[in-house]
Amino acid sequence: GILDQTYLDKQARMVSRAVILLHKNEISKQEFDKYTYIITKLNNHLLTLIEELHTKFMENSPKVIISLPKANMDLASFGFIQKLLDGSWFAEAQNETAFDYKITNEYFYFYKNIFKD
């Protein structure tokens, strides 16, 4: 349907950007494979969550620790967010909750260089 086409178009643009990064030797073949894997797993819901993650970061900038009571495990498996280890979050966390996650450099690279139109 038309909604499927919306995210398929975005995925095509992201793959194109990843190909360019590979061609320019800015990413390795292994990184390219990882990014294309992530891109093929994205749907409208995950696209929205990736955008919302950036919005949360901008609201809390420059801190990269955000509270995500219902963190999406796909974002964690992609390496975009990382749960702080029990006991470590007290010193690091902005909100000092058990739901605090660190937004990773992997996310920021993906967002800036591949995700963002």
N, C-alpha and C positions, 0 to 999 in steps of 0.2 A: 504494500500500500504506500500511500504518500508519506506517511511518517517513517516507514522503513527507508524510503529513498532519502529522506532528510539526513539520517545518520550515515547512510551509505556514502552520500556525497562528502560529508565531513571526513569519514574514514579514508576516502580516496585522496583527499587533500593532505591528510596526515601521512599516509603512505608515501605520497609524492615528496613531502618535505623530508621524510626519513631517507628516501632514495638519494636525494640531493646531499644530505649530510654524509651518507656512506660514500657517495661519489667524490665528495670533497675531502674524504679521509678524516672527517670530524668525529665520526663514530666508527667503531669496529664492526665487522660482520656479525659478531656475537651480539653486540648492542643492537644492531639493526634487526636481527632475528627476534630479540626480546621486544623491541618496540613494535614490530609488526604483529607479534603475538598479542600484545596488549591492545593494539588498535583493532584487531579482529574480534576481540572479546567485548568491545564497547557497544553499548546500546544507548538509547536516549536517556535512560535512568542514570547510567554511569557517566555519560557526558555532562548531565546536569550536576552530579555530585562533584566531578572534577572542577567545574566552574564554581560551584559553591565553596569548595575548599579554597580556591583562590580568593573569593570574596571574604571568607573568614580570616584568611591571612592578612588581607589588606586592612580589615577592620582592627586587627590586633598588631599590625606591623610595628616594629620589626621582629616581634616575638614569633617563633615558629612552633610554639606549643599551643594547641587549641583543645578545647573540651569537645569530645564527640561521644555523647552517651550511647548513641546507636551507630557506632562506626561500621562502615561497610567493609567487609573482609576482602572484597575484590581490591579495594584501594590498598589494603595492607599487603595482599599477595603480589600486587604490582610493584610494591616497594615505595609507594607514595606517602604512606603514613606508617609510623612505627610507635607501637605501644611502649610507653616508658616502663622500665622494670619496676616492680614493686619496691618501694623504699627510695627509689631514685627521683621520683617525681616531686617530692616535697621541695627540694632545692631548685629544680629546674622549671617546674610548672607555673604557668601564669595564673591559672584558675585554682590550682592545688586541689584537683579532684581526682578520683580514681579513673575518670574517663579521659584523661589527658593523653594526647598523642602528639608526636613530633611530626611536622610536615618535613619530608626529606628533601635533600638536594636533588635526588632522582626525580621527584615530582616537579620541582621548579625547572629543571632542565627540560623535561617532557612538555610541560605547559608552555614554556617560552619558545622552544625550538620546533615542536611538533604539533602540539594541540592548538595553540592560538592562531586564529586566521589573521 
